Amino acid sequence: MLAVSGFHPQATGADAPARTATDPEIHAALQVLALGLESQRRERDQPGLAIAVVVDQELLWQQGFGQADLASGRPVTPQTRFRIGSISKLFTATAILQLRDAGRLQLQDRVANFLPGVELPVAIDATPITIEQLLTHTAGFPRESTPAYWNEADFPTRDEMLQALRAQRSVAAPDTEVRYSNLGYAVAGEIVARASGKSYVEFVEARILQPLGMTATAVTPRADTAPFATGYGPRLAGRPREVERLPDAKGLTPAGNFSSTVADLGQFVSLQFRDGPVGGAQILKTATLRSMHRVRWLQPDWQRGQGLGFYVRLADRQTRIGHAGSMPGFRALLEFEPKRKLGVVVLTNANDGEPSVYLEQAFAILGPLVERLATQHRETSASTATDSRTYVGTYAWKELVVHVMELEGALTVIRPNDANPWQSRVVLERTGEHLFRERGNASGEPYRFELDSRGRAIKLWTDNFYRLRTDP
């Protein structure tokens, strides 16, 4: 069955998402995608998977394939819960940024300042480790705590994890290379608790999950919370798949313990596309969200980098931002493209689930169509909205002067005091009623014109700053 559905968080812009869902070509493409995903699943002999496709603020499509439990034949649905592994780290990073914006910490703060009495792994060159380095995996922390909990599915408690730190040593000097670390994110989660005065679970539930409406997401999941998928080991010739245990990550919870559904994670993806001040479902302001997506550490091949929580990579000439995750019996992947405002979430219930196979197929089929519709929408909006000449004029606040002009058929902002006003010009594209953004920059600064009762533009807003119109 082809399901097209939507959620309704804080909307942005005009009606492009609604037009996407009703576009015949998109609808046909989703049918083809569903056939392709099921074919791939059967060919790979996978138990089950769920997928969600997000376009800006719309959950365009969600569907389950195969079985959530092989013994009973229970099917996967969009409501099936899966373990999401290290995608959990995105919520820890989000919590840290919320606390940063609230003035409770700074990214350059020393980790040791928040953990008095706790002995951290000794840095190779004795450089103090910062919170930002934990979030970008550049702290030089070892990958794991102790002991061998992945083998025994018996994770250390929070206290045991902190106690074990004193016997661990760093594996690289801070800020010299990316060394992926579950331990580093467990420590980041402890900072969330100590800086907020709440437990990690309480903070994430109250400040992230509840405002976003992620009611099916659990920080500490239980297998008896229906409907939960059964996790399976890999295919082995001549043998049935082994059922994996559902371990509690305990002290490593901030690094990988969460469970969720594709629809809930779709809510989190839509957050990444939104603009505006903090409030309600807007749990982080625009500038903070974009800073999380910005590359803080670029790999030598220039194809992949590390943001705050997210990785950033190039794929098919698009910037993709996301995170992968795995726990025994589960593989998960979440990625989005800021320019197209297109995101895909895939959850599987097998160690060899390879969610990237299904995710890449979704981007390949839907990406060009979503981009075409967005272009058509901008062109239609430009032809039917207020005449651009309404906005042409001079706007100033003290010495901060800009001229809004029509140049080469486009509304353009000129800063006359710049050394090269032509080079620094900003060409605007319409995103809504009296709303604009720098052309070709989905995360660029918003421009908003305020009109008086006669329909004359009198103010130009950029973020929370305005200039008054000064020409007659």
C-alpha positions, 0 to 999 in steps of 0.5 A: 500500500502506498501511504502519503501522510503528513505531520504538522509542526511549525510550518515555513514558507508557502504551500510547496509541501502540499503541492509535492504530495499531490503531484502525479509524478511524485505519486508515481515515483513513490509507487516505483520506489516501493516496488524497488525497495521490496525487490531489494529486500527480498533479494537480500533476504532481509527480515524487514525495514521501514522508510520515511521520506520528508520534504521540508515540513511534510512527511511525504511518505512512510511505509513498512516492508517485510516482517517485524518478527519472523516467527509470528509473521508480524509485518513491519509498519510505519509505527514499528519501533526499532533501535536506532543506535548512534543516531541517538548521538544527534539528540545528545548534541542537540541537548548540548546546543540547547544548554549552550544557547541558554548560557549554561555552557560554551562549546570551548569549555573544558570537559573537566570543569563539568566533571570534578573528581572524575579522571578523564583519559589523559590527552597525549599532549596534555591539551585540555579537552573541550565539549566541542571536541566530544561532539566532533569526535576529535577529543582523542577519546578511546572508542569504548568504555570497559569491559567488553560489553558488546560481546556480553551485551552487558553495558556499564552503568553510569557510575561504572563508566565514570569510574573506568575513565581513570584507567583509560588513555587517549588514542590521539592528541585532541584536535588532530584527527577524527576518532569516533567515540561512543565513550566521548558521547557518554561523557557529553551526556553526563555534561547535559545532566550536570549542566541542566540539573536534570537527569539526561533522560529527563532533559531529553524527554522534556526539551526535545522529544515532547516539543517535537511530538516524538511520542514513539521515541524512547531513551530507554526502550523496552522490548515489550513496548508494542509494536517493537521489531525483533532484531536479528543476526546476519544471514548464515548459510543453512541456518535461521537468523539468530534473535539478538538480545535487546541490551540496555546501554545504561551508561552509554545511553547518550551514545546509542540507546534510543528506539524510535519510528520512521515517523518520529525521526521524520519530525526530527529531520523537519526540524533541521529545515525550519527557521525562526526563534526558539519556541514550541517545536522550534527547539533550536534557533535557526543559527544554532541548527545551521551551526550543527550542520557546518563542517568543523573537521574536514577529512583529507579527501574533502568528501566528508566532514564532521559537524556537531553531532552530524556528519556532512558528506558529498553525494551525487553533487549534493550536500548530505547531512546525517548519522548512521546507527547500529545496535545488536539486530538493528541498522539505521540511517538518517540523511537529509539534503538542505538545498532540496529540503529532502530527508530520508530515514531507513530502519532495519531489523538485522545486523546486515540490514544495510539501510544505505541501499534503500536510502540511496534508491530513495534519493536517486528517484525522488531528489530530481523530482522534488528539486523540479517542483521547488523550482516551479513553485518559486517561479509561480510564486514570483509571478503571482506575488506582490510586484517586486518594485514594491520593495525597491528603495533605500533602507537604513539604521544609522550608518547601516545603509542598504539599497534594494534594487531590481538588477538584471531582472532580480531583486537585489540588495546592495551595500554601498559602503562595502569595498566592492558593492557589486561583488557583495550584492545579495540576489533575493528569491521569494520564499513567501509573502514579503519573505525572501532569501539569498538565491541558491542558499537554502540556509541563507539569511531571511529577508522580510519586508514590512508594509504599511496600510497603503501597501508601501514597504517601510521596513526591511528585517534581517533576522531580528534587526531592521532598517527603516525605509528612508527614500520618499 
